[in-house]
Amino acid sequence: MAVAALPPDWVSWPDEQLLDARLCDLPVRIEGSLLETRIGDLRRELAVRGLDLPLHFYLADEWFTPDGGSAMALPFYLSHPRLEKLEEAQMLEVEGGDYAWCMRILRHEAGHLVDNMFGLRRRRQRREIFGSSAEPYPEFYAPKPYSKSFVLHLDSWYAQSHPDEDFAETFAVWLTPESDWRRRYAGWPALKKLEYMDALMASLAGRPPCVTRADEMDALRRLRITLRTHYRRKRRHYGVDRPDFYDRDLRRLFSDAPEFAASPTAAAFVGRIRRQVRRLVADWTGIYQYTIDQVLEDIIVRCRELKLRLAVPEDTARQEFTVLLTVQAMNFLHSGRHRLAL
């Protein structure tokens, strides 16, 4: 249980004041929060499959599952509405903020727990199908969006990032109620992974796990950095390489020719539609909104440098700019110039 180190009125503090609070001083807990209800739903889904396991949940700075144990770390911001609001202000979205998104992540992390608790990575067939867990974890990965060798569960083609993530994503698809994975993945190489998972989990149903220790790595109560430092590091991690190849595309929608001198500036126009297109492109590509926003910021700066103005009707410009941004994002993914952060 967290110690109430902050005064009772901390929930009314403005962001600038709250950012100076230390993570370990946040008076939050899982009990009584929405997380408690969602954990209960996950436990029921597992129990239906015969996996009634002694799982342990605790608050940390992000989602993760410590290797080799039965504990799952949950991000502190989901324990209180005020912290969700701060997360959105800092990162432009709240990872796991709605019920469906939260359950997708919980099922994924549960896949890691089952892997840990039954020592599955040591099994020869598991290694043959998913690859070796000993493969180094990359800091970034460049996915292939159209590959059918991997299931699609979390955004950003996360199953492609590492063999252990491939296993956890496949487990999550298998666990999801009414996912109808046999029909959804018919004809995909990924179906072989799901069929293996189905047989493997049937063999484990009702069996006690061989690992039950619940070590808490980086627990919230031990994190002495401020929220300001936490978010500075997080934003840096999900930033982008600064692009220098927008000019040709921008000049298809905008112009610096004298005849458009009375038109709105391109920078002002992009700024006005920024939030809308950022959300659309994130939904279409699976790229973090914060990453896309950094691209938008570079585009706005470049539009100012080139002194560009609208050269087509606004409705047309809005539609074509959304396509432009989507194409750039997909080009990043295909070329490897842009890599997704783990």
N, C-alpha and C positions, 0 to 999 in steps of 0.2 A: 504494500500500500504506500502511495506517495505521501510525503509530509507536506502539509499546507504551509509552505514557506512564503507564499505570496499573500498579500492581504485579500480579504473577501471581494473587494471591488476590482480585482485584476481583469475580470471579464469586460469591464467598461473602459479599460485603458485604450488609448489610440495605438495604432500599429507601431509608431515610432517608440513609444514607451515600452510596449510589450516585447519588442525585439531585443531589448536590453536584459530581459529575464533569462536566467539560465534554464536549460532543459530540465535539470535535476530538481529545480524548484517549482515546476509546474504541478499544482495540486490536482492531478487527474488520475483516473484509474479505469480499468476495464469494467468493473462491476457497476451496474447502473447505466452504462452507456449503450449506444446502439451496437457496439462491438459485441457486447455480451449476448444479445439476441442472435446476431449473425453467427457467432461461434456455436450457439446452441443448434442452429439450423445445420451447420456443417457436421456437427457430431451426429445428428440424426441421419443425415445422408450417408455417412460412413457406417453407422450402425445397421442401416438397411442392407448394406453390402457385406455384413459380417465383420466389419472392421471397427469394433467397439474398443478403441485404443486409449490408453492413458496419456492423452496429449496435454501439453502445458502451454499456456499463452501468456505473454507479457508485453509491456510497452517498451518501445525503443524509438530510434530516430527514423526508421524506415521499415518496409516489409523485408523480412528475410528469415531463413531457417538455419540456425547454426548447424554445422556439419556434425553428424554422428550422434545426435540426441533426439529427444522427443519434444523439444520446445520450439515455438513459433513466435517470432518478434512481429509486433503490430505497430504501425506508425502512430505516434502520440497524437497527431492532429485529428485522428478519427475518434478520439475519446471525448471531445468537447466541441460544440458548435463554434465557439469563439476561435478555437485553433484551426478549425476547418476554414473559417473566413480568412484567417491570416495566411494559411497555405495557398488559398486561391489568389489572394492579392500578390503573393510572392512568386508563385509558379504558374499562375493563370488557369490552373485546374486542380482538382482534389483527387488524387489517385485512389480509387476505391471509395469515392464519396457517395455514390448511390448504391442501392441494395444489389443490383445485378452485377455491377463492377466489383464490389467488395466480395461477393460470393465467388466470382471467377478467380480472384486472387487467392482467396482462402483455399479453394479447391486445388489450385496450383501448388501452394505451399504445403498443403496436406500430402501431395504427391512426394515432395521431398521428405516429409516426416515418415511416410510409409517406407520409402527407400532406405532411410536411416535405420528405422526401428527393426527392419527385417534383414538388414545387410544385403540388400538386393544387388548392389553394384558389384558384388563379388561373383555373381552368377555368370557363367560363361554365355548363356543364351542372351541374357540382358545386355552384355557387352557387345555381342555380335549384332544385335538389332539396333541398339541406340548408340553404340560407341563407348569408348573408355572414359570413366569418370576422372582418370588421371590426366586427361587432356587439360592443359592450362586454361584457366578462365581468361578470356580476353577482356580488356577494359572497354573495347568497342567492338561491334560486329557490323558487317555489311550484308544484309539479308538478300535473298533472291525471292522477290514477292510472288512469283508465279510457280514456285516449286510445289509439287504435290507429294513430296516425300515427308512432309511434316504436317501435323494438325494445325488448325487455326483456332486459337483460344484467346490468349491475351493479345493486345495490340503489338504492332511492330514485328510480327513474325518471330516472336520470342523463342519458339521451339528451335530455331536455327542457330541460336547463340552458343549452345554448348550441349553435349550429350545428356548431362543431368537435367537441363532445362527441357530438352526434348522429352525425356522420361516424365517429368512433372507435368508438362503440357498435355501429353497423351493421357496420363492418369486423370487430369482434370476433365478432359472431354469424356472419358469413360465414366467418371463419377457423376457428371451433370445429369440431373433427372430429365428424362424424356429428350435426351440429346439426339436419339435416333442415329447414332454414329455409323451404323452399318450402311444405312442408305446415304447419309451425307458424304461418306468417304468411299463409296463404291467406285472401284476402278482406280483409286489412288494407291500408290505404294505405301502411304501412311496407314492404310487399312491393316496391313500386316502387323504394325506396331500395336494397333488397338486390339486386334484379336489376341496377340500375345498378352497384352495387359489384362484382358478379360479372363484368360485362362490362369494367369499368374495370381490375380486377386482372388479367384475362386479357390485356388489352392491354399491361400492364406486365411480365408474366412474362418473365424472362430479360433484361430491359433493365437497364443500369446506372443508378443514381440520379444526379440532377444535383447533389445536395447530399450531402456526406459528412463535413463538419466535425463534430467531437464536443466542443463546448464544455460544460464541467461547471459549471452554475450551482448555487450554494449546496452545493458538495460538503462532505461531512461533515468532512473534514480542515481546512476553513476556518471551521467554525461554532464560535465560542468561547463561546457561551452554555452554561449548565449544563442538565442534564436537568430540573432543577426548574423553571427558567424556561421551557424548551420545553413542558413539560406544563401549566404554568399558562396559557400562551397558547393551547395546543391545546384545553384544557377550556373556556376562555372562548369560543373560536370556535364550538364545538359545543354551547353552552348553549342556553337557551330563554328566551322572554319569560315572565315570571312570570304565571301565569294567576290570575284572580280569579273564575272562573265554575264552580267545582266543587260548590258547596254543595248545589244541588238534587239532583244525581246522588248525592252522598255520603249524603244523608238518605234515599235509597231503600234503602240497605243498612245504615246505621248510625243510631243515635238517641241523643239526650241525655235521653230520658224516664226518670223514676225507676224504672220497672219493669225497665229493663235495667242497673241500677246494678251488678249482680253479673256482668255479661258482660265478656269481655275488651275492652280498649280498641281502638278502630278503628286507632289509630296503631300499636299493638303488632301487630295482625293484619296490616296492610299491610306492616309491616317484616318480618314472618316470611315472607311470600310474595313479597317484593320481587324477589328474583333470578329466581324462576321466571316471574313474569308479565312481567318486563322482557324476558327472552329470547323468550317467546312473541310479545309485541307487536312486538318488533323483527323477528322472522321474518315476521310477517304484513304489516307496513306498510313495511318497508325503512328505517325511521327508526333513526338511530344509538342504540345502547343507552345511551350517555352522556346523550343528549338526553332519552330516556324516563325515565332515572333522576332527572333534574332535576325532571320532572313529578311523579314519585313522591315526591320529597322535599317538594315544595310541598304535595302531598296529605296527607302525614303531618303536616306542620306545621299545615295547616288542620284536620285531625281533632283535633289536640291543642287548638287554639284553640277549637273548637266543643264540646270534651269529649264526643266521640262514642264510642259503644260498639256492639259487634255487636248487631244486631237480628234476624238470621236465622241459620240453621245455618251452620257454617263452610264446608261443602262448597258450599252455595248461594252464600255470600258470595264464595268464591274464584272460582267460575265467573262470577258476575255482575260482579265487580270487574274481571276480565280483559276482559270485553266493554266495560265502562265505559271502561277505559283505552284500548282499541283505538278505540272511537268517538271519544274525545277526540282521539287522535292523527290520525285521519282527518278530523275536523272542522278541526283545525289546518291540514291540507294543503289542504282544499277552500276554507277561508275566507281563507287567506293570513295568518292570525294567527301561524301557525307556518311558517317558511320553512327549507328545507334549506340547510345551508352547503356551499359548494364547497370 
